[in-house]
């Protein structure tokens, strides 16, 4: 079972879109997939067509020790979901020591999945640290613009801290170029600079700008359900194949 955090400390870079659609592509490939929504904005939960404000038992209740993870699973067309709701923001204030290990402790004994994908909040707070503490790999969506590019380095610095203090085994598996338009010089330049500064980290499949990817969440659908013939579906399927190949190289066992 591979546990992967999809993380970037900047919002609006395609993090949740990537989490949901990579999960969907893995399911299409015959993999058993769990998505954990660790963002108090609960966008992955929304993306799966679930209103977070109506979610009574969420991953927050598991972190608090009120529920077992088996109690909160929502099964949705072959993909299991641990939903979030707005209460997630209160994790920061729980009077509990070592809060960064709550998720790891709560999910002890979790089995039955090929892949667990964790949608992290756009920050480096307690919720993200919980995700990184339990993860083997990190995927970093990067919008092809210079501000997100420079902000990405904060995450890489945080990962080094996590490796020293929390989880020495976690690794950044790769960077995913999102919202990419090959006709825009800025997009090309950002991707070229990323490859130059972080050689071997950038996936060769870029997620192109695609209206269908923006529309699909409003229908509670993955891109493969909403418009399977779109560029977005094509890109995420190709990217997922590339991700699997890289994971296999990094952990062949």
N, C-alpha and C positions, 0 to 999 in steps of 0.2 A: 504494500500500500504506500503510495507516494502522497505526501502532504505538501501542498504548494500554496504559498501566499502570493496574491496579486496585489502589489503595493506600489504606491507613489505618494509622497507627502504633498503633492499638488492635486487639487480636484480638477475635474473636467478633461482628463487625459485619456479617457476610455477604459478606465480600470474595471468598472462594473460590467460594461459591455463585453470586455474581454473575458472576465470571469464566467459570465453566463454563456457566452457563445463557444468558448473553449470547452466548457462542461457539456454543452449540447453536442458539439462535434465528437467528443470522447464517447458520449452515449451512442451516437450514430455508428461509431466504430466498434460498438459492442462492449464498451467498458462500463463497469459499475461506478457511478459517480455520486459524490456528496458535495454540496455547496454549503459553506458556512458563511452567513452574513454577519460580519463583525463591525459593521458600520452603523452608528446610531441613526444615520439618515436612511438606512434600510433600503437602499436603492436596488440591491439584488432581489430582495423580497418583493418590491414593487415590480421588478422586471419579470418575475415569474407570475404576475397577475394577482398578487396577494396584497391586501391593504394592511400595512404594518400597524395602523392604529386599531385594527381589529384582532391583532395577534395577542392572545392572552399569555401563552407560554412561549417564551423566546429563548434564545441562547443566553440572554441576561439572567433568566431564572436558573439556568444550569450553572452559570458562573457564580451565582450567589449560593448555590448548594440547595436550592428549593426543589429542583427537578432533576431527574436523570435525563441524559441526552436522548434515551429511547422515547421519552414522553413528548418530545417537541418535534419529532420528525414529520415533515410534510412531504408526502410522496406526490411527485408531479411528472407524469409521462416519462418515467424511467430515470428521472434525476431526483435524488433526495435533497431536501433543504432543511437546514437549521435556520429558522427565520430570525430576523431582528425586529425590534420596535424602538420607539423613541426613548424608552427607559435605558437603553444601552449607555447613554451618556453618563448615567449615574455610577457606572463601574469605577470611574476615577475617584469617587468619594466613599467607596466601601471601606469600612474600618477593619480591613483584613491585611495582614502582612504578606509580603511576596505576591502582590496582586498580579504580577506578570506571568505567574505560573498557574493561574486559575483554570485556563482552558486546558492546559496539559493534564492537570489533575482530574478535571471533569471528564475528559475523554479517554482516560485510561481504560484499556480493554476494547476500544473501538476497533472493529474488524468488519470484513465483508465488502470493502470497497477497493477498487483498483486505484482510484484517484480521489483525493479530498482537496477541493479548491476553496481557499479562504479569501473573501473579498474584504480587504482592509479599509479602514477609514483614511481620508486624506490628511493624515497627521502622523506624528511619531510618538503618540501617547500610549497609555496602558493597553488599549485594545489592540493596537498594532504590535506591541511587544508580546502580548499573549499569542498572537498569530505566529510571529517569528520564532517564539520559544518552542513551538511544536512542529515547525516546518522543516522539511529537508531542502526545499528549493524556494526561490523567490523569482517571480516574473515581474518585470518593471515595464508597464506601458509608458511610452514616451510620445507625447504629441510633438509633431515635427515643427516645433517653434523654439526660438532660442531661450526664452524665459523658463519653460519647463526643462529644457536641456540643462541649464545651469542649476536649477533647483534639484535636479536628480542627484547631485553629488551629496546633498544632505542625507539622502537615504543610504547611499553607499557608506558614508561615515557611520551612520547608525547601525548598519549591518556589522561593521567591524566591532562596534561596542557590544552588540548582541553576541557575536562569536566569542568575545573575551569573557563575558559575564553570564550569559544566559544559555546559549545553544551553540556550541563550538562546531556543530556539524552543518549548520545552515549555509547555503551558498546561493549567490545570484546566478540563476541558470541562464538568464538572458534578458535582453531589452527588446521590447516590441514597438516598432514604429507605428503610430496610429494617426488617423486623420490625414493621411498622406496623399498629396497630389503631385505627381511627377512633373507637372507643368509649372509648378511654383519653385523658383530657385531657392527660396528660403527653406522649403521642405527638403530638397536635395542636399543643401549645404549642411543642415542639421544632422541628417543621417550620415553624411560623409565624415563630419567632425566626430560624431559618436563612434563610428568604426575606427577612426584614427586614434582617439583617446582611450577607447576601451576595446581593443582588438579582440574579435572572436565572441563578443557578447551580443552583438546585434543580430537578431534573426533576419534571414534574407527575405522572408515574407513580410511585406508591409501591409497594414490595414488601410485600404484606400478610403478617401472621403466617400460616403455613401448615404444617401437620404434614408434608405430603408433601415439602416442601423439606428438612425435617430428615431424613426417611427415605431419600430418593433416594440420597445418597452411600453408605449402607450396602449398597446393591444395585449400586453402581458405575454408576449411571445418571444421566442428566440428568433434569430435571423433565418434559421432553417425552417421554422414553422411559418414565418411571415412572408418571406420572399426567398425561397430556396435557390432561385436562379440568379440572384443578385451578386454583384461584386463582393458585397460583405460576406455572403455565405461562402463564396469561392475562396476568399482570403482567409477566413477563419478555419476552413477545412484544411487548407494548405499549411497554415501556421500550426495547427494542432498536430499534423503529421511531423512537422519539423521539431516541435516541442518534445514529442514522444521520443524521436530519434536522439535528441540531445540528452534527455533524461537517461536513456539507455547507455549512452556513452559515459555519463557522469557517475552512474551507479549501475554497472552491468549486471551485478548480482540481482 
